[in-house]
Amino acid sequence: MAACPLPAPAQAPALSEPAAETHFRDGQAEVRRAVLADEVPVAFEYNGVSHAVMLATPGDLEDFALGFSVSEGIVGGPDEIYGVDVQPAAHGITVTIDITSEAFARLKGRRRTLAGRTGCGICGAESLDHVLRPLPELGAKGPHLRPQAVSGALAALVAAQRLQKATGAVHGAAWSRVEGSAEIVREDVGRHNALDKLIGAVLRARANQQPGFAVVTSRASVEMVQKASCIATTLVAVSAPTRLAAQIAHDCGLTLVGFARGNEFSVYSHAWRLAPATD
């Protein structure tokens, strides 16, 4: 049975109805409308079996399902997913993902169940092998980037973050072309979720078939490095990496950029990609 194309993403409200807030300034109180980011339990089921429950922003859930499935190694790519269905549940949203029998057999063999909070990336792993799993060997792949491209992509992502501007409560992830842009942007209350949504969107659009890199408005923990390596050879993060993240990035060949703010940033692995190509 051949895998069928995934449906186009269904847009769900990502903002709750305005609520009231009491705002204090210079000791004076003012009651005004507050716009808050939605955060709901999202349950992933593979071939009818519950696998993960995460708190997430309820938008771009088809992208989330695809990106999570690939970045967690559940499937090798979109061709191992037959379909994704998003259904409201009693206390959240259930996303059912129909995958190939081969992928489902691998999933059952891992015996991994996640039940996470916002920002939880690898909780529930049963062994170190599940946490530090094999990653693509990026080697000499990927484009050279000019330093200006890093700063430009970061600025473009910040400018494109609609939910962050409205709520101040979400992370962003963007796919940038080599010149420094924000071609595809996804947002979520969880940094891992935002990156998974971006991965799904990039794979769906096949954007990574052209040179580019990933940018995130968070720190670069090891799971962010692992996820980014599915689509990119360079990951740019606003905050610092951990020591383990830098080591994993070095080992798999990913260029890891941290503390990217304005025109400054630090490179922790494979800095050669941040030099102009010598043609």
C-alpha positions in Angstrom: 0.0 0.0 0.0 1.5 3.3 -1.1 1.5 6.2 1.3 -1.0 8.9 0.4 -0.2 12.6 0.5 -0.9 14.3 3.8 -3.8 16.8 3.8 -3.2 20.5 3.8 -2.9 21.8 7.3 -6.1 22.8 9.0 -5.8 26.0 10.8 -7.1 26.0 14.4 -7.5 29.1 16.7 -4.2 29.8 18.5 -5.5 32.6 20.5 -8.1 32.4 23.3 -11.0 34.9 23.6 -9.7 38.1 25.2 -9.8 37.9 28.9 -9.7 40.6 31.5 -6.5 41.6 33.2 -5.7 44.1 35.9 -2.6 46.1 34.8 -0.6 48.1 37.2 1.6 51.1 36.2 3.2 53.6 38.5 0.9 52.2 41.3 -2.3 52.8 39.3 -4.6 49.9 38.3 -6.4 49.6 35.0 -8.7 46.7 33.9 -8.2 45.9 30.3 -8.6 43.1 27.7 -5.8 40.5 27.6 -5.1 38.3 24.6 -3.6 34.9 25.7 -2.1 32.1 23.8 -4.1 28.9 23.8 -2.5 25.8 25.4 -4.3 22.5 25.2 -3.4 18.8 25.6 -2.7 17.2 22.3 -2.6 13.4 22.1 -0.8 11.6 19.3 -2.1 8.1 18.4 -0.3 5.9 16.0 -2.4 3.2 14.3 -4.9 3.5 17.1 -2.4 3.3 19.9 -1.8 6.2 22.2 1.9 7.4 22.2 2.3 10.9 23.4 0.4 13.7 25.2 1.8 17.2 25.1 0.6 20.7 25.9 0.7 22.7 22.7 -0.8 25.6 20.8 -3.7 24.1 18.8 -2.6 25.3 15.3 -0.7 23.6 12.4 -1.3 20.2 14.1 -0.8 18.3 10.8 2.7 19.8 10.5 3.2 19.0 14.2 2.3 15.4 13.7 4.6 15.0 10.7 7.5 16.9 12.2 7.3 15.0 15.5 7.0 11.7 13.8 10.1 12.3 11.8 12.2 14.1 14.4 11.5 11.4 17.0 12.5 8.7 14.5 9.0 7.1 14.5 9.0 7.3 10.7 11.8 7.8 8.2 9.9 10.4 6.2 6.5 11.6 5.0 6.2 8.5 2.7 5.7 6.3 5.8 2.6 8.2 6.9 -0.7 7.4 5.2 -2.7 10.1 6.8 -3.3 12.4 9.7 -6.7 13.2 11.3 -7.3 15.9 13.9 -10.3 15.5 16.2 -11.5 17.5 19.2 -11.6 15.4 22.3 -13.3 15.9 25.7 -10.3 17.7 27.3 -8.1 18.5 24.3 -7.3 17.4 20.8 -6.6 13.9 19.5 -4.3 13.5 16.4 -4.5 10.1 14.8 -1.6 9.2 12.6 -1.8 6.2 10.3 1.7 4.9 9.5 3.1 1.9 7.6 3.2 -1.5 9.3 7.0 -1.4 9.2 7.1 2.0 11.0 4.6 0.8 13.5 6.6 -2.4 14.2 9.6 -0.2 14.9 7.6 2.0 17.2 6.3 -0.9 19.2 9.8 -2.3 19.5 10.9 0.9 21.2 8.2 0.7 23.8 8.4 4.5 24.4 5.6 6.5 25.8 5.7 10.2 26.4 3.5 12.3 28.8 5.0 15.7 28.8 4.6 19.2 30.0 5.2 22.3 27.9 8.8 22.4 26.9 9.4 18.7 27.6 11.3 17.1 24.7 12.5 13.7 25.7 10.7 12.8 28.9 9.5 9.2 29.0 12.5 7.7 27.2 13.2 4.3 28.6 17.0 4.2 28.0 20.0 6.3 27.0 19.8 4.8 23.5 16.4 6.4 23.1 17.7 9.8 24.2 21.1 9.8 22.3 19.8 8.1 19.2 21.8 7.9 15.9 21.5 11.1 13.8 22.2 11.8 10.1 25.9 12.2 9.3 25.8 15.7 7.7 29.5 15.8 6.9 30.3 18.3 4.2 26.7 18.9 3.3 24.9 22.1 3.5 25.4 25.7 2.3 28.0 28.2 3.4 26.4 31.2 5.1 27.4 34.8 5.4 27.2 36.2 8.9 24.7 38.8 7.7 22.3 35.9 6.8 22.2 34.8 10.4 21.3 38.2 11.7 18.8 38.8 8.8 17.0 35.5 9.4 16.7 36.2 13.1 15.2 39.6 12.5 12.8 38.2 9.9 11.6 35.5 12.3 11.0 38.0 15.1 9.0 40.3 12.7 6.9 37.3 11.4 5.9 36.1 14.9 2.2 37.0 15.0 1.3 35.1 18.1 4.4 36.3 20.0 3.5 39.9 19.2 -0.1 39.4 20.5 0.7 37.3 23.6 4.4 37.4 24.5 4.0 33.7 25.4 5.2 31.6 22.4 8.4 30.4 20.8 9.1 30.6 17.1 11.0 28.5 14.5 11.7 29.5 11.0 13.2 28.1 7.8 15.5 30.6 6.1 17.1 30.7 2.7 20.8 31.3 2.5 20.4 35.1 2.1 18.7 35.3 5.5 14.9 35.2 5.5 11.9 33.6 7.2 10.3 31.6 4.4 8.3 29.3 6.7 7.4 30.2 10.3 5.7 28.2 13.0 4.9 29.2 16.6 4.0 27.3 19.8 4.0 27.6 23.6 6.6 24.8 23.5 10.0 25.3 21.9 10.2 21.7 20.8 6.7 21.9 19.4 7.5 25.0 17.4 10.5 23.2 15.8 8.5 20.0 15.2 5.8 22.1 13.4 8.5 23.8 11.3 10.0 20.4 10.4 6.6 19.1 9.3 5.9 22.3 7.2 9.4 22.2 5.6 9.1 18.5 4.7 5.6 19.0 3.4 6.8 21.9 1.2 10.1 20.2 0.4 11.7 23.5 1.2 14.9 21.7 2.5 15.6 20.5 -1.0 16.9 24.1 -1.5 19.8 25.5 0.5 18.7 26.9 3.9 18.9 26.7 7.6 16.8 26.7 10.8 16.3 29.5 13.3 14.7 29.2 16.8 13.8 31.7 19.5 15.0 29.5 22.3 18.1 27.8 23.8 19.7 25.0 21.9 19.3 21.9 24.0 20.3 18.4 22.7 16.9 17.5 21.5 16.6 20.7 19.5 19.9 19.7 17.8 18.6 16.2 17.1 15.4 17.5 15.7 17.0 20.2 13.5 19.4 17.7 12.0 16.4 16.2 10.2 16.1 19.1 7.9 19.1 21.4 8.3 22.9 21.5 8.5 22.8 24.8 10.5 20.7 25.6 13.6 20.6 29.2 14.9 19.4 29.7 18.4 18.7 33.0 20.3 20.0 31.6 23.6 22.9 29.3 24.7 23.5 25.7 23.8 24.2 23.1 26.4 27.6 21.3 26.4 25.9 18.0 25.3 24.1 19.8 22.5 27.4 21.3 21.2 29.0 17.8 21.4 26.2 16.1 19.5 26.2 18.9 16.9 29.9 18.4 16.4 29.6 14.7 16.1 26.8 14.7 13.5 28.2 17.6 11.5 25.7 20.3 12.4 26.7 23.9 12.6 25.4 25.2 15.9 25.0 28.9 16.5 23.9 30.3 19.8 23.4 33.7 21.5 22.2 35.1 18.1 21.1 38.6 18.9 21.3 41.5 16.6 24.6 41.4 14.7 26.3 39.1 17.2 26.4 35.4 17.7 28.7 32.5 18.7 29.4 29.3 16.7 30.0 26.2 18.8 30.5 23.5 16.0 31.5 23.5 12.4 32.1 27.2 12.0 33.4 26.6 8.5 29.9 26.9 7.2 29.8 30.6 8.3 32.5 31.6 5.8 31.6 32.7 2.2 32.0 29.9 -0.4 35.2 30.1 -2.3 34.1 29.8 -5.9 
